[in-house]
């Protein structure tokens, strides 16, 4: 294995990500090549610097603040997403109400109109029949028929 | 009555999910914060990134496979959120200049040079230098190096987090460490002169 090939594999070698056979090949080359061995040390050094960056603890207050923001965002998203559904439900209810009222109204309008009774001669219910008979008896009733009542029978 | 029972059941299920997520957040927020800090370079942006990450994680919690490590799944979300943020701020410069690099690829690495001196610095001197050097790296390379060297993830795990292949992960880490070395030598040659870097 030449130096170019080894240097391409150095990162994976140092991270333990090579197959067993490749590891052996690279290790064997490094033991004989000062240049590649120095390069491997440099890669290890950079890895060490990053690995040893100071760890910061943001604290409990940070955690509580984070939680409240995360769950508040979740609640506001749910409220927002249910708004269209509420609007649709309300619109459906109003439409149903409107249709119901229209149906009731149209049903009432379809009923046959109450016929108004033409005023009949006579000033009260009781006198109506008498007036009718009198009209018949005098021959002024155009409908004809037997005399049912006379003024004396009353 | 049936509706009432269904409502109670749904509420109980939501509470359980929330409790489970809270437990995972309690265990993961410290390392997640540190990763966010290394990715962004300052506390304010780290907090924003972390918040966005956990909001997305909670929103898609139903997709999380509990058999797998939560942090890996979380870091995937963070990696995507970080890239989204960088794109919005115009800090990602993509390039495909036809210039072969040493390992035979034909893409020129263009580092993120937005290492503003106004950024909040870490207290430790060496940590400061390394953090500043990290901020000069190409974002994808920086993410790969941090996941490998800070989080200790295997290449296969990093590939899953970054939604790419193991070969690409290896390449990003290799080139990322080279960028880091170059930057450290430029910044503080007396401190990092022991590094043998003959780029």
HADDOCK unambig.tbl for C-alpha pairs under 7 A between the chains (distance, minus, plus):
assign (segid A and resid 11 and name CA) (segid B and resid 174 and name CA) 5.64 0.50 0.50
assign (segid A and resid 12 and name CA) (segid B and resid 170 and name CA) 6.64 0.50 0.50
assign (segid A and resid 38 and name CA) (segid B and resid 196 and name CA) 6.74 0.50 0.50
assign (segid A and resid 39 and name CA) (segid B and resid 196 and name CA) 6.58 0.50 0.50
assign (segid A and resid 42 and name CA) (segid B and resid 195 and name CA) 5.25 0.50 0.50
assign (segid A and resid 42 and name CA) (segid B and resid 196 and name CA) 5.99 0.50 0.50
assign (segid A and resid 46 and name CA) (segid B and resid 177 and name CA) 6.73 0.50 0.50
assign (segid A and resid 46 and name CA) (segid B and resid 181 and name CA) 6.73 0.50 0.50
assign (segid A and resid 47 and name CA) (segid B and resid 149 and name CA) 6.10 0.50 0.50
assign (segid A and resid 50 and name CA) (segid B and resid 149 and name CA) 6.09 0.50 0.50
assign (segid A and resid 50 and name CA) (segid B and resid 150 and name CA) 6.55 0.50 0.50
assign (segid A and resid 51 and name CA) (segid B and resid 149 and name CA) 5.02 0.50 0.50
assign (segid A and resid 51 and name CA) (segid B and resid 150 and name CA) 4.96 0.50 0.50
assign (segid A and resid 53 and name CA) (segid B and resid 127 and name CA) 5.41 0.50 0.50
assign (segid A and resid 54 and name CA) (segid B and resid 127 and name CA) 6.56 0.50 0.50
assign (segid A and resid 55 and name CA) (segid B and resid 34 and name CA) 6.45 0.50 0.50
assign (segid A and resid 56 and name CA) (segid B and resid 34 and name CA) 6.30 0.50 0.50
assign (segid A and resid 57 and name CA) (segid B and resid 30 and name CA) 6.17 0.50 0.50
assign (segid A and resid 58 and name CA) (segid B and resid 30 and name CA) 6.94 0.50 0.50
assign (segid A and resid 66 and name CA) (segid B and resid 51 and name CA) 6.26 0.50 0.50
assign (segid A and resid 70 and name CA) (segid B and resid 51 and name CA) 6.78 0.50 0.50
assign (segid A and resid 70 and name CA) (segid B and resid 54 and name CA) 6.51 0.50 0.50
assign (segid A and resid 70 and name CA) (segid B and resid 55 and name CA) 5.03 0.50 0.50
assign (segid A and resid 74 and name CA) (segid B and resid 59 and name CA) 7.00 0.50 0.50
